[in-house]
Amino acid sequence: MPPAFSEEERSRIIGQLLDTATRLFSTQGLRKTSLDELTAPAGIAKSSLYAFFDSKEDLYFEAMLRQSEQVRRRVIDEGLNRGADTRDALRRFLRATIAELDGNPLYRRLMSHPQEMAAVAAKLTPERMAAAADGPMADLLQFLGTHLDEDPQVLLGVLRAVLLTPLHAEHLGAEIYPAVMNRLIDAVTEGITP
């Protein structure tokens, strides 16, 4: 049985686990990150992880949720919701999301390795997964359904296709990548808005 921890110890350990998880899951991914690597910096045994999180996947999910509000603020509040019209809102959203992909390694990992989120979802209860149900993508779906007269899931797929482009920026060439992204964003937003 894992030892009892004081509230101060719990807080410190959870913070350390989340910091370590964010760094390791961003660089190594879910499968290649071991329990030893996650728990050693916090100074706890592998088995003690379960006193704080139900599983390694639960820790991954919590690391993702920890960033969710910051991501929402940057891509929804400062991007999507600041648009002068539907087209401008979608442009702002795409540009803010691309900036997030460039500056947030965990968010980039989630976009480039969707199988990791599927593995996380498979280990969590529906109640636990509901914690992410009102994240930035829910805001975007609601916006699409309200402002555009087309299947929001199809539109979301189109926007996701644009957001996969930054993962292949090196193939486009660093010198033209920004111009390519601007043209792509303009073409897509003009194509899907009335």
C-alpha positions as CSV (number, residue, x, y, z in Angstrom):
1,M,0.0,0.0,0.0
2,P,1.4,3.4,-0.9
3,P,2.4,5.6,2.0
4,A,0.1,8.4,3.1
5,F,1.1,11.8,2.0
6,S,0.4,15.2,3.6
7,E,-1.5,17.8,1.6
8,E,1.7,19.8,1.1
9,E,3.5,16.6,-0.2
10,R,0.6,15.7,-2.4
11,S,0.5,19.2,-3.9
12,R,4.3,19.2,-4.6
13,I,4.2,15.6,-6.0
14,I,1.2,16.3,-8.3
15,G,2.9,19.4,-9.6
16,Q,6.1,17.6,-10.2
17,L,4.4,14.7,-11.9
18,L,2.4,17.0,-14.2
19,D,5.6,19.0,-15.1
20,T,7.5,15.9,-15.8
21,A,4.6,14.3,-17.7
22,T,4.2,17.4,-19.9
23,R,7.8,17.4,-20.8
24,L,8.2,13.7,-21.4
25,F,4.9,13.1,-23.2
26,S,5.7,16.0,-25.5
27,T,9.0,14.7,-26.5
28,Q,8.8,10.9,-26.1
29,G,5.1,10.2,-26.3
30,L,2.8,8.0,-24.1
31,R,4.2,4.6,-24.9
32,K,7.9,5.4,-24.7
33,T,7.6,7.2,-21.4
34,S,8.2,4.9,-18.5
35,L,6.7,5.0,-15.0
36,D,10.3,5.3,-13.6
37,E,10.9,8.4,-15.7
38,L,7.6,10.0,-14.5
39,T,8.0,9.2,-10.8
40,A,11.8,9.6,-10.2
41,P,11.8,13.4,-10.3
42,A,8.9,13.5,-7.8
43,G,10.9,11.2,-5.5
44,I,8.2,8.5,-5.3
45,A,8.0,4.8,-6.1
46,K,6.3,3.7,-9.3
47,S,3.5,2.2,-7.4
48,S,2.9,5.5,-5.6
49,L,1.8,7.1,-8.9
50,Y,-1.6,5.4,-8.4
51,A,-2.1,7.4,-5.2
52,F,-2.3,10.4,-7.4
53,F,-3.6,9.2,-10.8
54,D,-5.5,6.2,-11.9
55,S,-3.0,5.4,-14.7
56,K,-0.3,6.8,-16.9
57,E,-3.0,7.7,-19.3
58,D,-4.9,9.6,-16.6
59,L,-1.7,11.6,-15.9
60,Y,-1.4,12.4,-19.6
61,F,-5.0,13.5,-19.7
62,E,-4.6,15.7,-16.7
63,A,-1.5,17.3,-18.2
64,M,-3.6,18.1,-21.3
65,L,-6.4,19.5,-19.2
66,R,-3.9,21.6,-17.3
67,Q,-3.1,23.5,-20.5
68,S,-6.7,23.5,-21.9
69,E,-7.8,26.8,-20.4
70,Q,-4.6,28.6,-21.7
71,V,-5.2,27.1,-25.1
72,R,-8.8,28.1,-25.1
73,R,-7.9,31.6,-24.1
74,R,-5.4,31.9,-26.9
75,V,-7.3,30.2,-29.8
76,I,-10.9,30.9,-28.9
77,D,-11.1,34.0,-26.8
78,E,-8.2,35.9,-28.4
79,G,-8.7,34.2,-31.9
80,L,-12.1,33.0,-32.9
81,N,-14.1,35.4,-30.7
82,R,-12.3,38.5,-31.8
83,G,-13.2,38.2,-35.5
84,A,-15.0,41.1,-37.1
85,D,-17.1,38.5,-39.1
86,T,-17.2,34.7,-39.7
87,R,-14.3,34.7,-42.1
88,D,-12.1,36.9,-40.0
89,A,-12.9,34.8,-36.9
90,L,-11.9,31.6,-38.7
91,R,-8.6,33.2,-39.9
92,R,-7.8,34.4,-36.4
93,F,-8.6,30.9,-35.0
94,L,-6.4,29.2,-37.5
95,R,-3.5,31.6,-37.0
96,A,-3.8,31.3,-33.2
97,T,-3.9,27.6,-33.4
98,I,-0.9,27.4,-35.7
99,A,1.0,29.7,-33.2
100,E,-0.1,27.2,-30.4
101,L,1.3,24.3,-32.5
102,D,4.6,26.1,-32.9
103,G,4.9,27.0,-29.2
104,N,3.2,24.3,-27.3
105,P,5.0,20.9,-27.6
106,L,2.2,18.9,-25.9
107,Y,-0.5,20.4,-28.1
108,R,1.7,19.7,-31.2
109,R,2.1,16.1,-30.0
110,L,-1.6,15.6,-29.7
111,M,-2.1,16.9,-33.3
112,S,0.7,14.9,-34.7
113,H,0.0,11.6,-32.8
114,P,-3.8,11.2,-32.6
115,Q,-3.4,7.5,-31.6
116,E,-2.1,8.8,-28.2
117,M,-5.3,10.5,-27.5
118,A,-7.2,7.4,-28.6
119,A,-5.0,5.3,-26.2
120,V,-5.7,7.8,-23.4
121,A,-9.5,7.8,-24.1
122,A,-9.6,4.0,-24.1
123,K,-8.3,3.9,-20.5
124,L,-10.5,6.6,-19.0
125,T,-14.1,6.4,-17.8
126,P,-16.7,8.3,-19.8
127,E,-17.1,10.6,-16.8
128,R,-13.4,11.4,-16.8
129,M,-13.5,12.1,-20.6
130,A,-16.4,14.4,-20.1
131,A,-13.9,16.8,-18.4
132,A,-12.6,17.6,-21.9
133,A,-16.0,17.8,-23.6
134,D,-16.2,21.6,-23.3
135,G,-12.7,22.3,-24.5
136,P,-11.7,24.5,-27.4
137,M,-13.0,22.1,-30.1
138,A,-16.5,22.2,-28.6
139,D,-16.4,26.0,-28.8
140,L,-15.3,25.8,-32.5
141,L,-18.0,23.2,-33.3
142,Q,-20.6,25.5,-31.8
143,F,-19.3,28.4,-33.7
144,L,-19.3,26.5,-37.0
145,G,-22.9,25.2,-36.4
146,T,-24.1,28.7,-35.6
147,H,-22.4,30.7,-38.3
148,L,-22.1,28.3,-41.3
149,D,-24.8,26.4,-43.1
150,E,-22.9,23.1,-43.6
151,D,-22.1,20.0,-41.5
152,P,-19.9,21.3,-38.7
153,Q,-18.0,17.9,-38.6
154,V,-17.0,18.4,-42.2
155,L,-15.9,21.9,-41.7
156,L,-14.0,20.8,-38.6
157,G,-12.3,18.3,-40.8
158,V,-11.3,21.0,-43.3
159,L,-9.9,23.1,-40.5
160,R,-8.0,20.2,-39.1
161,A,-6.5,19.5,-42.5
162,V,-5.1,23.1,-42.5
163,L,-3.7,22.5,-39.0
164,L,-1.8,19.5,-40.1
165,T,0.2,21.6,-42.6
166,P,2.6,23.0,-39.9
167,L,3.6,19.5,-39.0
168,H,5.2,19.3,-42.5
169,A,6.6,22.8,-42.7
170,E,10.1,21.6,-43.4
171,H,8.9,20.1,-46.7
172,L,7.6,23.5,-47.8
173,G,10.8,25.4,-47.0
174,A,11.3,27.8,-44.1
175,E,11.6,30.8,-46.4
176,I,8.1,30.3,-47.9
177,Y,6.2,28.5,-45.2
178,P,4.7,31.7,-43.6
179,A,3.4,32.9,-47.1
180,V,2.1,29.4,-47.9
181,M,0.2,29.3,-44.6
182,N,-1.3,32.7,-45.1
183,R,-2.5,31.8,-48.6
184,L,-3.9,28.5,-47.4
185,I,-5.7,30.1,-44.5
186,D,-7.2,32.8,-46.8
187,A,-8.2,30.2,-49.4
188,V,-9.9,27.9,-46.9
189,T,-11.7,30.6,-44.9
190,E,-13.0,32.2,-48.2
191,G,-14.0,28.8,-49.5
192,I,-16.1,27.8,-46.5
193,T,-17.7,31.1,-45.6
194,P,-20.5,32.8,-47.5
